[in-house]
Amino acid sequence: MFTCELARRLAGAGTTIAVAAHPGLAATELTRHTPAIAAFLYARLLSQTPAMGALPTLRAATDPGVRGGQYYGPGGLLGTRGYPKLAQPSRRSRDPATQRRLWTVSEELTGVTFPV
């Protein structure tokens, strides 16, 4: 939601764009305190290597065809693993009014404004 609002604010302000990416489920140390059965299922069935988890971010940062506001993530197994592809954010997160509201409330709560 932040990325979409930032992309909208950056449109027409030069060549800088905002793009989102998610790694899917990458087998990193973030899961080290997960219960054993969940860790087994996660590690054996759902997760991918950290290197594969980095690919969506790398694609978003380097693919010359990327446009502002796009969202990249793993293309396989419910978006948890696989090579990166253009992902579809949830319907609810695509609402421009909600995106603007999130931005405004975040500025109010943090006292930080972004002049774009």
Secondary structure by P-SEA (a helix, b strand, c coil): caaaaaaaaacccccbbbbbbbcccccccccccccaaaaaaaaccccccccccaaaaaaaaccccccccccccccccccccccccccccccccccaaaaaaaaaaaaaaacccccc
